[in-house]
């Protein structure tokens, strides 16, 4: 899943104002699994499905980026995309 995105997403995962750069489907997947503040969510589930589709070559990397941003919005995280 090391599919790089054209533009990274800056997201505050640990604390407000401290941003981490997520630049690939693999990094986004790890963020959702390891660092996400919510365990459930429609957009979270959708993002994981999109990531798998990107890995299988059925969707584009930018689809994964959009799904990640949508999941971050759903979780109430501060993002700079």
PDB file of N, CA, C and O in Angstrom:
ATOM      1  N   UNK A   1       0.809  -1.203   0.000  1.00  0.00           N
ATOM      2  CA  UNK A   1       0.000   0.000   0.000  1.00  0.00           C
ATOM      3  C   UNK A   1       0.851   1.265   0.000  1.00  0.00           C
ATOM      4  O   UNK A   1       0.354   2.330   0.367  1.00  0.00           O
ATOM      5  N   UNK A   2       2.088   1.182  -0.391  1.00  0.00           N
ATOM      6  CA  UNK A   2       2.940   2.368  -0.415  1.00  0.00           C
ATOM      7  C   UNK A   2       2.643   3.179  -1.675  1.00  0.00           C
ATOM      8  O   UNK A   2       3.519   3.387  -2.515  1.00  0.00           O
ATOM      9  N   UNK A   3       1.409   3.628  -1.792  1.00  0.00           N
ATOM     10  CA  UNK A   3       0.969   4.431  -2.920  1.00  0.00           C
ATOM     11  C   UNK A   3       1.013   5.896  -2.512  1.00  0.00           C
ATOM     12  O   UNK A   3       0.187   6.348  -1.719  1.00  0.00           O
ATOM     13  N   UNK A   4       1.980   6.643  -3.055  1.00  0.00           N
ATOM     14  CA  UNK A   4       2.133   8.043  -2.686  1.00  0.00           C
ATOM     15  C   UNK A   4       1.030   8.894  -3.284  1.00  0.00           C
ATOM     16  O   UNK A   4       0.546   8.631  -4.385  1.00  0.00           O
ATOM     17  N   UNK A   5       0.647   9.911  -2.546  1.00  0.00           N
ATOM     18  CA  UNK A   5      -0.363  10.857  -3.001  1.00  0.00           C
ATOM     19  C   UNK A   5       0.321  12.059  -3.647  1.00  0.00           C
ATOM     20  O   UNK A   5       1.468  12.371  -3.327  1.00  0.00           O
ATOM     21  N   UNK A   6      -0.370  12.721  -4.539  1.00  0.00           N
ATOM     22  CA  UNK A   6       0.174  13.901  -5.204  1.00  0.00           C
ATOM     23  C   UNK A   6       0.404  15.029  -4.200  1.00  0.00           C
ATOM     24  O   UNK A   6       1.342  15.814  -4.345  1.00  0.00           O
ATOM     25  N   UNK A   7      -0.452  15.108  -3.186  1.00  0.00           N
ATOM     26  CA  UNK A   7      -0.356  16.171  -2.174  1.00  0.00           C
ATOM     27  C   UNK A   7      -0.614  15.549  -0.802  1.00  0.00           C
ATOM     28  O   UNK A   7      -1.639  14.896  -0.608  1.00  0.00           O
ATOM     29  N   UNK A   8       0.303  15.742   0.155  1.00  0.00           N
ATOM     30  CA  UNK A   8       0.081  15.176   1.492  1.00  0.00           C
ATOM     31  C   UNK A   8      -1.047  15.876   2.241  1.00  0.00           C
ATOM     32  O   UNK A   8      -1.462  16.978   1.881  1.00  0.00           O
ATOM     33  N   UNK A   9      -1.527  15.227   3.272  1.00  0.00           N
ATOM     34  CA  UNK A   9      -2.520  15.801   4.177  1.00  0.00           C
ATOM     35  C   UNK A   9      -1.817  16.053   5.503  1.00  0.00           C
ATOM     36  O   UNK A   9      -1.201  15.150   6.069  1.00  0.00           O
ATOM     37  N   UNK A  10      -1.910  17.267   5.989  1.00  0.00           N
ATOM     38  CA  UNK A  10      -1.375  17.594   7.316  1.00  0.00           C
ATOM     39  C   UNK A  10      -2.515  17.455   8.308  1.00  0.00           C
ATOM     40  O   UNK A  10      -3.568  18.074   8.153  1.00  0.00           O
ATOM     41  N   UNK A  11      -2.296  16.633   9.333  1.00  0.00           N
ATOM     42  CA  UNK A  11      -3.359  16.319  10.273  1.00  0.00           C
ATOM     43  C   UNK A  11      -2.827  16.333  11.703  1.00  0.00           C
ATOM     44  O   UNK A  11      -1.724  15.854  11.967  1.00  0.00           O
ATOM     45  N   UNK A  12      -3.607  16.878  12.613  1.00  0.00           N
ATOM     46  CA  UNK A  12      -3.253  16.915  14.032  1.00  0.00           C
ATOM     47  C   UNK A  12      -3.821  15.660  14.694  1.00  0.00           C
ATOM     48  O   UNK A  12      -4.994  15.618  15.065  1.00  0.00           O
ATOM     49  N   UNK A  13      -2.975  14.640  14.839  1.00  0.00           N
ATOM     50  CA  UNK A  13      -3.416  13.378  15.430  1.00  0.00           C
ATOM     51  C   UNK A  13      -3.208  13.341  16.939  1.00  0.00           C
ATOM     52  O   UNK A  13      -4.065  12.846  17.670  1.00  0.00           O
ATOM     53  N   UNK A  14      -2.097  13.852  17.403  1.00  0.00           N
ATOM     54  CA  UNK A  14      -1.755  13.745  18.817  1.00  0.00           C
ATOM     55  C   UNK A  14      -2.347  14.871  19.654  1.00  0.00           C
ATOM     56  O   UNK A  14      -2.930  14.635  20.713  1.00  0.00           O
ATOM     57  N   UNK A  15      -2.190  16.099  19.165  1.00  0.00           N
ATOM     58  CA  UNK A  15      -2.700  17.251  19.899  1.00  0.00           C
ATOM     59  C   UNK A  15      -2.955  18.391  18.920  1.00  0.00           C
ATOM     60  O   UNK A  15      -2.327  18.449  17.863  1.00  0.00           O
ATOM     61  N   UNK A  16      -3.854  19.282  19.253  1.00  0.00           N
ATOM     62  CA  UNK A  16      -4.175  20.397  18.357  1.00  0.00           C
ATOM     63  C   UNK A  16      -2.933  21.233  18.028  1.00  0.00           C
ATOM     64  O   UNK A  16      -2.123  21.540  18.903  1.00  0.00           O
ATOM     65  N   UNK A  17      -2.805  21.587  16.769  1.00  0.00           N
ATOM     66  CA  UNK A  17      -1.708  22.433  16.328  1.00  0.00           C
ATOM     67  C   UNK A  17      -0.408  21.719  16.027  1.00  0.00           C
ATOM     68  O   UNK A  17       0.526  22.334  15.514  1.00  0.00           O
ATOM     69  N   UNK A  18      -0.325  20.437  16.334  1.00  0.00           N
ATOM     70  CA  UNK A  18       0.870  19.638  16.029  1.00  0.00           C
ATOM     71  C   UNK A  18       0.492  18.689  14.885  1.00  0.00           C
ATOM     72  O   UNK A  18      -0.227  17.708  15.076  1.00  0.00           O
ATOM     73  N   UNK A  19       0.995  19.012  13.705  1.00  0.00           N
ATOM     74  CA  UNK A  19       0.565  18.303  12.501  1.00  0.00           C
ATOM     75  C   UNK A  19       1.569  17.237  12.076  1.00  0.00           C
ATOM     76  O   UNK A  19       2.782  17.390  12.219  1.00  0.00           O
ATOM     77  N   UNK A  20       1.014  16.163  11.553  1.00  0.00           N
ATOM     78  CA  UNK A  20       1.778  15.074  10.973  1.00  0.00           C
ATOM     79  C   UNK A  20       1.436  15.049   9.485  1.00  0.00           C
ATOM     80  O   UNK A  20       0.283  15.250   9.105  1.00  0.00           O
ATOM     81  N   UNK A  21       2.428  14.805   8.656  1.00  0.00           N
ATOM     82  CA  UNK A  21       2.202  14.736   7.214  1.00  0.00           C
ATOM     83  C   UNK A  21       1.900  13.291   6.813  1.00  0.00           C
ATOM     84  O   UNK A  21       2.706  12.389   7.043  1.00  0.00           O
ATOM     85  N   UNK A  22       0.746  13.091   6.221  1.00  0.00           N
ATOM     86  CA  UNK A  22       0.350  11.778   5.700  1.00  0.00           C
ATOM     87  C   UNK A  22       0.397  11.892   4.174  1.00  0.00           C
ATOM     88  O   UNK A  22      -0.351  12.667   3.577  1.00  0.00           O
ATOM     89  N   UNK A  23       1.284  11.110   3.554  1.00  0.00           N
ATOM     90  CA  UNK A  23       1.516  11.282   2.116  1.00  0.00           C
ATOM     91  C   UNK A  23       1.302  10.027   1.277  1.00  0.00           C
ATOM     92  O   UNK A  23       1.621  10.002   0.089  1.00  0.00           O
ATOM     93  N   UNK A  24       0.760   8.987   1.906  1.00  0.00           N
ATOM     94  CA  UNK A  24       0.552   7.744   1.161  1.00  0.00           C
ATOM     95  C   UNK A  24      -0.625   6.965   1.745  1.00  0.00           C
ATOM     96  O   UNK A  24      -1.075   7.212   2.864  1.00  0.00           O
ATOM     97  N   UNK A  25      -1.090   6.039   0.963  1.00  0.00           N
ATOM     98  CA  UNK A  25      -2.175   5.172   1.414  1.00  0.00           C
ATOM     99  C   UNK A  25      -1.713   4.334   2.601  1.00  0.00           C
ATOM    100  O   UNK A  25      -2.486   4.093   3.528  1.00  0.00           O
ATOM    101  N   UNK A  26      -0.466   3.892   2.579  1.00  0.00           N
ATOM    102  CA  UNK A  26       0.063   3.096   3.683  1.00  0.00           C
ATOM    103  C   UNK A  26       0.111   3.916   4.979  1.00  0.00           C
ATOM    104  O   UNK A  26      -0.305   3.434   6.032  1.00  0.00           O
ATOM    105  N   UNK A  27       0.612   5.139   4.904  1.00  0.00           N
ATOM    106  CA  UNK A  27       0.678   5.994   6.099  1.00  0.00           C
ATOM    107  C   UNK A  27      -0.719   6.298   6.624  1.00  0.00           C
ATOM    108  O   UNK A  27      -0.936   6.332   7.835  1.00  0.00           O
ATOM    109  N   UNK A  28      -1.662   6.516   5.722  1.00  0.00           N
ATOM    110  CA  UNK A  28      -3.043   6.783   6.131  1.00  0.00           C
ATOM    111  C   UNK A  28      -3.650   5.561   6.812  1.00  0.00           C
ATOM    112  O   UNK A  28      -4.362   5.684   7.808  1.00  0.00           O
ATOM    113  N   UNK A  29      -3.365   4.399   6.272  1.00  0.00           N
ATOM    114  CA  UNK A  29      -3.876   3.164   6.863  1.00  0.00           C
ATOM    115  C   UNK A  29      -3.362   2.992   8.290  1.00  0.00           C
ATOM    116  O   UNK A  29      -4.127   2.655   9.193  1.00  0.00           O
ATOM    117  N   UNK A  30      -2.076   3.222   8.490  1.00  0.00           N
ATOM    118  CA  UNK A  30      -1.501   3.107   9.830  1.00  0.00           C
ATOM    119  C   UNK A  30      -2.096   4.142  10.771  1.00  0.00           C
ATOM    120  O   UNK A  30      -2.356   3.849  11.938  1.00  0.00           O
ATOM    121  N   UNK A  31      -2.311   5.343  10.269  1.00  0.00           N
ATOM    122  CA  UNK A  31      -2.906   6.384  11.105  1.00  0.00           C
ATOM    123  C   UNK A  31      -4.305   5.973  11.566  1.00  0.00           C
ATOM    124  O   UNK A  31      -4.662   6.161  12.729  1.00  0.00           O
ATOM    125  N   UNK A  32      -5.091   5.412  10.650  1.00  0.00           N
ATOM    126  CA  UNK A  32      -6.445   4.978  11.012  1.00  0.00           C
ATOM    127  C   UNK A  32      -6.424   3.837  12.020  1.00  0.00           C
ATOM    128  O   UNK A  32      -7.262   3.779  12.920  1.00  0.00           O
ATOM    129  N   UNK A  33      -5.477   2.942  11.868  1.00  0.00           N
ATOM    130  CA  UNK A  33      -5.414   1.761  12.735  1.00  0.00           C
ATOM    131  C   UNK A  33      -4.779   2.078  14.089  1.00  0.00           C
ATOM    132  O   UNK A  33      -5.258   1.612  15.123  1.00  0.00           O
ATOM    133  N   UNK A  34      -3.716   2.859  14.087  1.00  0.00           N
ATOM    134  CA  UNK A  34      -2.942   3.080  15.307  1.00  0.00           C
ATOM    135  C   UNK A  34      -3.290   4.357  16.074  1.00  0.00           C
ATOM    136  O   UNK A  34      -3.289   4.351  17.305  1.00  0.00           O
ATOM    137  N   UNK A  35      -3.586   5.439  15.374  1.00  0.00           N
ATOM    138  CA  UNK A  35      -3.666   6.742  16.023  1.00  0.00           C
ATOM    139  C   UNK A  35      -5.042   7.392  16.012  1.00  0.00           C
ATOM    140  O   UNK A  35      -5.208   8.487  16.549  1.00  0.00           O
ATOM    141  N   UNK A  36      -6.016   6.747  15.418  1.00  0.00           N
ATOM    142  CA  UNK A  36      -7.325   7.373  15.228  1.00  0.00           C
ATOM    143  C   UNK A  36      -8.061   7.499  16.544  1.00  0.00           C
ATOM    144  O   UNK A  36      -8.052   6.562  17.343  1.00  0.00           O
ATOM    145  N   UNK A  37      -8.700   8.632  16.792  1.00  0.00           N
ATOM    146  CA  UNK A  37      -9.401   8.825  18.070  1.00  0.00           C
ATOM    147  C   UNK A  37     -10.725   8.063  18.161  1.00  0.00           C
ATOM    148  O   UNK A  37     -11.246   7.862  19.258  1.00  0.00           O
ATOM    149  N   UNK A  38     -11.262   7.645  17.042  1.00  0.00           N
ATOM    150  CA  UNK A  38     -12.533   6.920  17.011  1.00  0.00           C
ATOM    151  C   UNK A  38     -12.286   5.493  16.528  1.00  0.00           C
ATOM    152  O   UNK A  38     -11.447   5.258  15.658  1.00  0.00           O
ATOM    153  N   UNK A  39     -13.018   4.553  17.098  1.00  0.00           N
ATOM    154  CA  UNK A  39     -12.888   3.167  16.648  1.00  0.00           C
ATOM    155  C   UNK A  39     -13.943   2.796  15.614  1.00  0.00           C
ATOM    156  O   UNK A  39     -13.775   1.834  14.865  1.00  0.00           O
ATOM    157  N   UNK A  40     -15.025   3.557  15.576  1.00  0.00           N
ATOM    158  CA  UNK A  40     -16.106   3.283  14.651  1.00  0.00           C
ATOM    159  C   UNK A  40     -16.463   4.550  13.898  1.00  0.00           C
ATOM    160  O   UNK A  40     -16.302   5.662  14.401  1.00  0.00           O
ATOM    161  N   UNK A  41     -16.944   4.363  12.701  1.00  0.00           N
ATOM    162  CA  UNK A  41     -17.402   5.491  11.906  1.00  0.00           C
ATOM    163  C   UNK A  41     -17.613   5.069  10.469  1.00  0.00           C
ATOM    164  O   UNK A  41     -16.856   4.264   9.925  1.00  0.00           O
ATOM    165  N   UNK A  42     -18.632   5.610   9.870  1.00  0.00           N
ATOM    166  CA  UNK A  42     -18.953   5.261   8.493  1.00  0.00           C
ATOM    167  C   UNK A  42     -17.801   5.625   7.553  1.00  0.00           C
ATOM    168  O   UNK A  42     -17.428   4.827   6.693  1.00  0.00           O
ATOM    169  N   UNK A  43     -17.235   6.826   7.716  1.00  0.00           N
ATOM    170  CA  UNK A  43     -16.157   7.263   6.836  1.00  0.00           C
ATOM    171  C   UNK A  43     -14.860   6.514   7.121  1.00  0.00           C
ATOM    172  O   UNK A  43     -14.064   6.279   6.212  1.00  0.00           O
ATOM    173  N   UNK A  44     -14.648   6.141   8.369  1.00  0.00           N
ATOM    174  CA  UNK A  44     -13.492   5.322   8.731  1.00  0.00           C
ATOM    175  C   UNK A  44     -13.556   3.982   8.008  1.00  0.00           C
ATOM    176  O   UNK A  44     -12.581   3.553   7.390  1.00  0.00           O
ATOM    177  N   UNK A  45     -14.699   3.331   8.089  1.00  0.00           N
ATOM    178  CA  UNK A  45     -14.882   2.045   7.410  1.00  0.00           C
ATOM    179  C   UNK A  45     -14.727   2.187   5.899  1.00  0.00           C
ATOM    180  O   UNK A  45     -14.098   1.354   5.247  1.00  0.00           O
ATOM    181  N   UNK A  46     -15.310   3.255   5.353  1.00  0.00           N
ATOM    182  CA  UNK A  46     -15.213   3.482   3.907  1.00  0.00           C
ATOM    183  C   UNK A  46     -13.759   3.687   3.493  1.00  0.00           C
ATOM    184  O   UNK A  46     -13.315   3.154   2.476  1.00  0.00           O
ATOM    185  N   UNK A  47     -13.017   4.466   4.293  1.00  0.00           N
ATOM    186  CA  UNK A  47     -11.613   4.723   3.964  1.00  0.00           C
ATOM    187  C   UNK A  47     -10.816   3.425   3.904  1.00  0.00           C
ATOM    188  O   UNK A  47     -10.021   3.229   2.985  1.00  0.00           O
ATOM    189  N   UNK A  48     -11.018   2.548   4.862  1.00  0.00           N
ATOM    190  CA  UNK A  48     -10.288   1.275   4.856  1.00  0.00           C
ATOM    191  C   UNK A  48     -10.622   0.448   3.619  1.00  0.00           C
ATOM    192  O   UNK A  48      -9.747  -0.211   3.057  1.00  0.00           O
ATOM    193  N   UNK A  49     -11.881   0.480   3.196  1.00  0.00           N
ATOM    194  CA  UNK A  49     -12.267  -0.227   1.974  1.00  0.00           C
ATOM    195  C   UNK A  49     -11.621   0.398   0.736  1.00  0.00           C
ATOM    196  O   UNK A  49     -11.159  -0.312  -0.158  1.00  0.00           O
ATOM    197  N   UNK A  50     -11.595   1.715   0.694  1.00  0.00           N
ATOM    198  CA  UNK A  50     -10.967   2.403  -0.441  1.00  0.00           C
ATOM    199  C   UNK A  50      -9.472   2.105  -0.474  1.00  0.00           C
ATOM    200  O   UNK A  50      -8.911   1.887  -1.548  1.00  0.00           O
ATOM    201  N   UNK A  51      -8.818   2.093   0.691  1.00  0.00           N
ATOM    202  CA  UNK A  51      -7.391   1.783   0.737  1.00  0.00           C
ATOM    203  C   UNK A  51      -7.121   0.400   0.155  1.00  0.00           C
ATOM    204  O   UNK A  51      -6.163   0.218  -0.597  1.00  0.00           O
ATOM    205  N   UNK A  52      -7.954  -0.569   0.497  1.00  0.00           N
ATOM    206  CA  UNK A  52      -7.789  -1.924  -0.041  1.00  0.00           C
ATOM    207  C   UNK A  52      -7.991  -1.933  -1.558  1.00  0.00           C
ATOM    208  O   UNK A  52      -7.288  -2.642  -2.278  1.00  0.00           O
ATOM    209  N   UNK A  53      -8.944  -1.153  -2.033  1.00  0.00           N
ATOM    210  CA  UNK A  53      -9.196  -1.071  -3.477  1.00  0.00           C
ATOM    211  C   UNK A  53      -8.021  -0.418  -4.205  1.00  0.00           C
ATOM    212  O   UNK A  53      -7.674  -0.824  -5.314  1.00  0.00           O
ATOM    213  N   UNK A  54      -7.412   0.586  -3.588  1.00  0.00           N
ATOM    214  CA  UNK A  54      -6.221   1.213  -4.180  1.00  0.00           C
ATOM    215  C   UNK A  54      -5.093   0.194  -4.248  1.00  0.00           C
ATOM    216  O   UNK A  54      -4.405   0.084  -5.262  1.00  0.00           O
ATOM    217  N   UNK A  55      -4.910  -0.543  -3.171  1.00  0.00           N
ATOM    218  CA  UNK A  55      -3.859  -1.560  -3.122  1.00  0.00           C
ATOM    219  C   UNK A  55      -4.069  -2.622  -4.205  1.00  0.00           C
ATOM    220  O   UNK A  55      -3.105  -3.151  -4.758  1.00  0.00           O
ATOM    221  N   UNK A  56      -5.329  -2.926  -4.501  1.00  0.00           N
ATOM    222  CA  UNK A  56      -5.659  -3.924  -5.520  1.00  0.00           C
ATOM    223  C   UNK A  56      -5.657  -3.334  -6.934  1.00  0.00           C
ATOM    224  O   UNK A  56      -5.871  -4.057  -7.908  1.00  0.00           O
ATOM    225  N   UNK A  57      -5.417  -2.032  -7.047  1.00  0.00           N
ATOM    226  CA  UNK A  57      -5.387  -1.397  -8.359  1.00  0.00           C
ATOM    227  C   UNK A  57      -6.755  -1.052  -8.913  1.00  0.00           C
ATOM    228  O   UNK A  57      -6.882  -0.752 -10.100  1.00  0.00           O
ATOM    229  N   UNK A  58      -7.779  -1.091  -8.075  1.00  0.00           N
ATOM    230  CA  UNK A  58      -9.140  -0.834  -8.530  1.00  0.00           C
ATOM    231  C   UNK A  58      -9.572   0.615  -8.343  1.00  0.00           C
ATOM    232  O   UNK A  58     -10.566   1.048  -8.925  1.00  0.00           O
ATOM    233  N   UNK A  59      -8.835   1.361  -7.540  1.00  0.00           N
ATOM    234  CA  UNK A  59      -9.111   2.790  -7.328  1.00  0.00           C
ATOM    235  C   UNK A  59      -7.798   3.544  -7.399  1.00  0.00           C
ATOM    236  O   UNK A  59      -6.720   2.955  -7.321  1.00  0.00           O
ATOM    237  N   UNK A  60      -7.905   4.859  -7.548  1.00  0.00           N
ATOM    238  CA  UNK A  60      -6.728   5.713  -7.683  1.00  0.00           C
ATOM    239  C   UNK A  60      -6.255   6.191  -6.305  1.00  0.00           C
ATOM    240  O   UNK A  60      -7.046   6.257  -5.364  1.00  0.00           O
ATOM    241  N   UNK A  61      -4.958   6.523  -6.189  1.00  0.00           N
ATOM    242  CA  UNK A  61      -4.446   7.024  -4.919  1.00  0.00           C
ATOM    243  C   UNK A  61      -5.208   8.246  -4.404  1.00  0.00           C
ATOM    244  O   UNK A  61      -5.373   8.401  -3.194  1.00  0.00           O
ATOM    245  N   UNK A  62      -5.666   9.102  -5.291  1.00  0.00           N
ATOM    246  CA  UNK A  62      -6.392  10.290  -4.840  1.00  0.00           C
ATOM    247  C   UNK A  62      -7.750   9.937  -4.239  1.00  0.00           C
ATOM    248  O   UNK A  62      -8.291  10.702  -3.441  1.00  0.00           O
ATOM    249  N   UNK A  63      -8.307   8.779  -4.616  1.00  0.00           N
ATOM    250  CA  UNK A  63      -9.536   8.306  -3.967  1.00  0.00           C
ATOM    251  C   UNK A  63      -9.249   7.992  -2.490  1.00  0.00           C
ATOM    252  O   UNK A  63     -10.065   8.270  -1.611  1.00  0.00           O
ATOM    253  N   UNK A  64      -8.077   7.409  -2.244  1.00  0.00           N
ATOM    254  CA  UNK A  64      -7.681   7.100  -0.863  1.00  0.00           C
ATOM    255  C   UNK A  64      -7.466   8.385  -0.073  1.00  0.00           C
ATOM    256  O   UNK A  64      -7.863   8.475   1.089  1.00  0.00           O
ATOM    257  N   UNK A  65      -6.845   9.369  -0.690  1.00  0.00           N
ATOM    258  CA  UNK A  65      -6.610  10.646  -0.017  1.00  0.00           C
ATOM    259  C   UNK A  65      -7.936  11.297   0.374  1.00  0.00           C
ATOM    260  O   UNK A  65      -8.095  11.775   1.498  1.00  0.00           O
ATOM    261  N   UNK A  66      -8.880  11.311  -0.561  1.00  0.00           N
ATOM    262  CA  UNK A  66     -10.194  11.909  -0.289  1.00  0.00           C
ATOM    263  C   UNK A  66     -10.903  11.154   0.838  1.00  0.00           C
ATOM    264  O   UNK A  66     -11.490  11.773   1.726  1.00  0.00           O
ATOM    265  N   UNK A  67     -10.852   9.831   0.806  1.00  0.00           N
ATOM    266  CA  UNK A  67     -11.493   9.023   1.847  1.00  0.00           C
ATOM    267  C   UNK A  67     -10.853   9.288   3.207  1.00  0.00           C
ATOM    268  O   UNK A  67     -11.544   9.313   4.225  1.00  0.00           O
ATOM    269  N   UNK A  68      -9.530   9.486   3.226  1.00  0.00           N
ATOM    270  CA  UNK A  68      -8.830   9.795   4.478  1.00  0.00           C
ATOM    271  C   UNK A  68      -9.283  11.147   5.026  1.00  0.00           C
ATOM    272  O   UNK A  68      -9.545  11.278   6.221  1.00  0.00           O
ATOM    273  N   UNK A  69      -9.373  12.139   4.162  1.00  0.00           N
ATOM    274  CA  UNK A  69      -9.826  13.471   4.581  1.00  0.00           C
ATOM    275  C   UNK A  69     -11.256  13.391   5.116  1.00  0.00           C
ATOM    276  O   UNK A  69     -11.572  13.995   6.141  1.00  0.00           O
ATOM    277  N   UNK A  70     -12.111  12.651   4.428  1.00  0.00           N
ATOM    278  CA  UNK A  70     -13.499  12.497   4.887  1.00  0.00           C
ATOM    279  C   UNK A  70     -13.555  11.845   6.273  1.00  0.00           C
ATOM    280  O   UNK A  70     -14.346  12.251   7.124  1.00  0.00           O
ATOM    281  N   UNK A  71     -12.717  10.842   6.488  1.00  0.00           N
ATOM    282  CA  UNK A  71     -12.679  10.172   7.798  1.00  0.00           C
ATOM    283  C   UNK A  71     -12.171  11.123   8.879  1.00  0.00           C
ATOM    284  O   UNK A  71     -12.653  11.097  10.011  1.00  0.00           O
ATOM    285  N   UNK A  72     -11.197  11.962   8.529  1.00  0.00           N
ATOM    286  CA  UNK A  72     -10.669  12.936   9.493  1.00  0.00           C
ATOM    287  C   UNK A  72     -11.734  13.961   9.870  1.00  0.00           C
ATOM    288  O   UNK A  72     -11.862  14.332  11.037  1.00  0.00           O
ATOM    289  N   UNK A  73     -12.490  14.410   8.885  1.00  0.00           N
ATOM    290  CA  UNK A  73     -13.587  15.359   9.158  1.00  0.00           C
ATOM    291  C   UNK A  73     -14.616  14.710  10.074  1.00  0.00           C
ATOM    292  O   UNK A  73     -15.082  15.324  11.034  1.00  0.00           O
ATOM    293  N   UNK A  74     -14.966  13.462   9.768  1.00  0.00           N
ATOM    294  CA  UNK A  74     -15.934  12.738  10.591  1.00  0.00           C
ATOM    295  C   UNK A  74     -15.443  12.608  12.038  1.00  0.00           C
ATOM    296  O   UNK A  74     -16.239  12.699  12.973  1.00  0.00           O
ATOM    297  N   UNK A  75     -14.147  12.398  12.219  1.00  0.00           N
ATOM    298  CA  UNK A  75     -13.575  12.223  13.562  1.00  0.00           C
ATOM    299  C   UNK A  75     -13.336  13.555  14.270  1.00  0.00           C
ATOM    300  O   UNK A  75     -12.957  13.570  15.442  1.00  0.00           O
ATOM    301  N   UNK A  76     -13.551  14.667  13.577  1.00  0.00           N
ATOM    302  CA  UNK A  76     -13.364  15.977  14.174  1.00  0.00           C
ATOM    303  C   UNK A  76     -11.908  16.398  14.306  1.00  0.00           C
ATOM    304  O   UNK A  76     -11.580  17.254  15.129  1.00  0.00           O
ATOM    305  N   UNK A  77     -11.038  15.807  13.505  1.00  0.00           N
ATOM    306  CA  UNK A  77      -9.621  16.145  13.562  1.00  0.00           C
ATOM    307  C   UNK A  77      -9.325  17.400  12.751  1.00  0.00           C
ATOM    308  O   UNK A  77      -9.985  17.687  11.752  1.00  0.00           O
ATOM    309  N   UNK A  78      -8.320  18.137  13.204  1.00  0.00           N
ATOM    310  CA  UNK A  78      -7.890  19.342  12.499  1.00  0.00           C
ATOM    311  C   UNK A  78      -6.981  18.928  11.343  1.00  0.00           C
ATOM    312  O   UNK A  78      -5.963  18.266  11.545  1.00  0.00           O
ATOM    313  N   UNK A  79      -7.360  19.324  10.142  1.00  0.00           N
ATOM    314  CA  UNK A  79      -6.560  18.955   8.969  1.00  0.00           C
ATOM    315  C   UNK A  79      -6.249  20.182   8.127  1.00  0.00           C
ATOM    316  O   UNK A  79      -6.971  21.179   8.125  1.00  0.00           O
ATOM    317  N   UNK A  80      -5.145  20.057   7.417  1.00  0.00           N
ATOM    318  CA  UNK A  80      -4.767  21.012   6.382  1.00  0.00           C
ATOM    319  C   UNK A  80      -4.529  20.168   5.149  1.00  0.00           C
ATOM    320  O   UNK A  80      -3.544  19.432   5.082  1.00  0.00           O
ATOM    321  N   UNK A  81      -5.410  20.263   4.179  1.00  0.00           N
ATOM    322  CA  UNK A  81      -5.253  19.404   3.009  1.00  0.00           C
ATOM    323  C   UNK A  81      -4.885  20.197   1.778  1.00  0.00           C
ATOM    324  O   UNK A  81      -4.715  19.623   0.703  1.00  0.00           O
TER     325      UNK A  81
END
